[in-house]
């Protein structure tokens, strides 16, 4: 499996002089193409700052970020980098620029100079991939939050990126909208092989990821499968984070003396483990 994103000893600061704040501290990692990676952390942990480095919105003050081998600090490569890595942000209303859904999805391909004969198939395919084709002639402002975010994702997909970074895409959505969006990005990863990097502070959104990276105070404090990372309950609590409801239940039962596996993350796994213990 090839590496699509590589970070080498990346540091980043905000502010100037004595007011400078170090947001990233010597970050090194590699992300495999086709993988689904979740990056978890509380507000101010550095996760969104790191995400913005992945498509050259920010560039490192020290260190390097490479996207498909391209150095993000090379200004001549920025357009190619942003074609390779698309970004979806928190508020879908800030990403919608047209008064009709299909026109909004066409905005990106038009901006990179594609012919109309190429744009129409891309728009239709992108809307179908997020389950919004039937809404293509609707006004975006009449859609639900989850539907708007799926339109925003379709706009990125129409650019044909190899990787999509979603920076807190469900932060402004209700539970139904969150489920819609998370289901959509898993489908894109599973069915189309698009690399997904999901930035979130919602524990339950990370359970089905291939890999979970936890950040605190600008540093990576855990990196592994969700099953392995969430067994470190006390470490996560020390970083101001919780754990999925299933892990918390088993953790409490273990404190009462019951020998149950902390890596039973899904509801079915948790229920099965408890049933076997008490049946």
C-alpha positions in Angstrom: 0.0 0.0 0.0 1.4 3.4 -1.0 1.7 6.4 1.3 -0.4 9.4 0.2 0.5 11.8 3.1 3.7 12.0 5.0 4.6 14.4 7.8 8.2 14.8 8.9 9.0 16.6 12.2 6.3 19.2 11.6 6.0 22.2 13.9 3.6 25.1 13.6 3.0 28.2 15.7 0.2 30.8 15.9 0.8 34.4 16.8 3.9 36.5 17.0 6.8 37.2 19.3 6.0 36.6 23.0 2.4 35.7 22.1 3.4 32.7 19.9 1.6 29.5 20.7 3.1 26.2 19.5 0.1 24.3 17.9 2.0 21.3 16.5 5.1 19.8 18.1 7.4 17.6 16.0 4.6 15.6 14.3 5.7 12.7 12.1 3.3 10.2 10.5 2.4 8.4 7.3 -1.1 7.8 6.0 -1.6 4.9 3.5 -3.7 5.5 0.4 -7.1 3.9 0.6 -7.2 3.9 4.5 -9.8 5.4 6.8 -8.0 7.4 9.5 -9.7 9.2 12.4 -7.9 12.0 14.3 -9.3 12.6 17.7 -8.7 15.4 20.2 -10.3 18.0 22.3 -10.5 21.7 21.2 -7.0 23.1 21.0 -5.3 19.7 20.6 -3.9 20.6 17.2 -6.0 18.2 15.2 -7.6 20.9 12.9 -4.2 22.6 12.5 -2.7 19.4 11.3 -5.7 18.8 8.9 -5.1 22.2 7.3 -1.5 21.1 6.5 -2.7 18.2 4.5 -3.8 20.3 1.6 -1.5 23.3 2.0 -4.0 25.7 3.7 -1.2 25.9 6.2 2.5 25.0 5.7 5.0 23.9 8.3 7.3 26.4 10.0 9.6 23.5 10.6 9.5 20.1 9.0 7.8 18.9 5.8 4.5 17.6 4.6 4.4 15.6 1.4 1.1 14.8 -0.5 1.6 12.0 -3.0 5.3 13.0 -3.0 4.6 16.7 -3.5 6.1 19.1 -1.0 3.3 21.3 0.3 5.6 24.3 0.8 6.3 24.4 -2.9 3.8 27.1 -4.1 4.0 25.8 -7.7 2.4 22.6 -6.5 -0.5 24.0 -4.5 -3.1 23.4 -7.2 -2.1 19.8 -7.8 -2.0 19.2 -4.0 -5.5 20.5 -3.6 -6.7 18.4 -6.5 -5.3 15.4 -4.7 -6.6 16.2 -1.2 -10.0 17.8 -0.8 -11.3 19.5 2.4 -14.7 19.5 4.0 -15.2 21.8 6.9 -17.6 22.1 9.9 -20.3 24.4 8.6 -21.8 23.3 5.3 -23.5 26.7 4.8 -20.0 28.2 4.4 -19.2 25.8 1.6 -22.3 26.2 -0.5 -22.0 28.9 -3.2 -24.9 28.3 -5.6 -28.7 28.4 -5.4 -29.2 24.9 -6.9 -27.6 21.7 -5.6 -26.2 20.5 -9.0 -24.7 24.0 -9.7 -23.0 24.0 -6.4 -21.4 20.6 -7.0 -20.3 21.8 -10.5 -18.5 24.9 -9.0 -15.2 23.1 -8.3 -14.8 21.4 -11.6 -15.7 24.6 -13.4 -13.0 26.5 -11.5 -10.3 24.0 -12.6 -11.3 24.6 -16.2 -13.0 21.3 -17.1 -15.1 21.2 -20.3 -18.9 21.1 -19.8 -19.0 17.7 -21.4 -16.7 16.5 -18.5 -18.5 18.3 -15.7 -22.0 16.9 -16.1 -21.0 13.2 -15.6 -18.8 14.2 -12.7 -21.6 16.1 -11.0 -24.1 13.3 -11.5 -21.7 10.6 -10.3 -20.7 12.7 -7.2 -24.4 13.3 -6.2 -25.1 9.6 -6.7 -22.2 8.6 -4.5 -23.5 10.6 -1.6 -27.2 9.7 -2.1 -28.3 13.2 -3.2 -28.9 12.8 -6.9 -32.7 13.0 -6.5 -32.2 16.4 -4.8 -30.0 17.8 -7.6 -32.5 20.5 -8.6 -33.4 21.6 -5.1 -32.3 24.8 -3.4 -29.5 24.0 -0.8 -30.9 26.3 1.8 -34.0 24.1 2.0 -32.0 21.0 2.9 -31.3 19.5 6.3 -27.9 20.0 7.9 -26.9 16.4 7.0 -28.0 16.8 3.4 -26.1 20.1 3.0 -23.0 18.4 4.3 -23.4 15.6 1.8 -23.7 18.2 -1.0 -20.5 19.8 0.3 -18.8 16.4 0.1 -20.2 15.8 -3.4 -18.6 19.1 -4.4 -15.2 17.8 -3.3 -15.8 14.4 -4.9 -16.5 16.0 -8.2 -12.9 17.3 -8.2 -11.9 13.6 -8.2 -9.5 13.8 -5.2 -7.6 10.7 -4.0 -8.0 11.8 -0.4 -10.7 13.7 1.5 -10.0 15.4 4.8 -13.1 16.2 6.9 -12.5 18.7 9.7 -15.2 18.2 12.3 -17.9 17.7 9.6 -20.6 16.7 12.0 -19.9 19.4 14.7 -23.0 21.4 13.7 -25.3 18.5 13.0 -28.0 16.7 15.0 -27.6 12.9 15.6 -29.5 12.0 12.4 -27.3 14.3 10.3 -24.1 12.9 11.9 -25.2 9.4 11.0 -25.8 10.4 7.4 -22.4 12.0 7.0 -20.4 9.3 8.7 -22.2 6.6 6.7 -21.5 8.5 3.5 -17.7 8.8 4.1 -17.4 5.2 5.0 -19.2 4.3 1.7 -16.7 6.5 -0.2 -13.8 4.8 1.4 -15.2 1.3 1.0 -16.7 1.5 -2.5 -14.4 4.0 -4.2 -11.1 3.6 -2.4 -10.9 7.3 -1.4 -8.6 7.9 1.5 -10.6 9.4 4.4 -9.1 11.5 7.2 -11.8 12.3 9.7 -11.1 15.0 12.3 -13.5 14.7 15.2 -14.0 14.9 18.9 -17.0 12.5 18.8 -15.6 9.1 20.1 -18.3 7.0 18.5 -17.5 8.3 15.0 -14.0 6.7 15.2 -14.9 3.2 16.2 -15.1 1.8 12.6 -11.9 3.6 11.4 -8.9 1.5 10.3 -6.6 3.7 12.4 -7.1 6.2 15.3 -4.7 9.0 16.1 -5.2 10.8 19.3 -3.8 14.3 19.8 -3.3 16.5 22.9 -1.5 19.8 23.3 0.0 19.6 19.7 1.4 16.1 20.1 0.3 12.6 19.0 -0.3 10.6 22.3 -1.7 7.5 20.8 -1.8 5.8 17.3 -3.2 2.4 16.5 -6.5 0.6 15.8 -9.5 2.0 17.7 -9.7 -1.3 19.6 -6.2 -0.9 21.0 -6.3 2.9 21.6 -9.6 2.8 23.5 -8.3 0.3 26.0 -6.2 3.2 27.5 -9.1 4.7 29.3 -7.1 6.5 32.0 -4.6 8.0 29.4 -7.5 9.3 27.3 -9.2 10.8 30.4 -5.9 12.5 31.3 -6.0 14.2 27.9 -9.5 15.5 28.5 -11.2 12.9 26.4 -13.9 10.3 27.0 -14.3 6.8 25.5 -17.2 5.3 23.6 -20.2 4.3 25.7 -19.5 0.6 25.2 -15.9 1.0 26.5 -17.1 3.1 29.5 -19.6 0.5 30.5 -17.1 -2.3 30.4 -14.5 -0.2 32.2 -16.9 0.4 35.1 -17.8 -3.3 35.2 -14.1 -4.1 35.3 -13.6 -1.7 38.3 -16.3 -3.8 40.1 -14.2 -6.9 39.5 -15.7 -8.4 36.3 -13.2 -9.7 33.8 -14.4 -8.2 30.5 -12.5 -7.2 27.4 -12.0 -3.5 27.0 -11.7 -3.8 23.2 -15.4 -4.8 22.8 -16.2 -1.5 21.0 -19.4 -2.1 19.0 -22.7 -2.5 20.7 -22.9 -6.1 19.5 -19.4 -7.0 20.8 -20.2 -5.3 24.1 -23.5 -7.0 24.5 -22.0 -10.4 23.6 -19.1 -10.0 26.1 -21.5 -9.1 28.9 -23.9 -11.9 28.0 -21.1 -14.5 28.0 -20.0 -13.3 31.4 -23.3 -13.3 33.1 -25.3 -16.0 31.2 
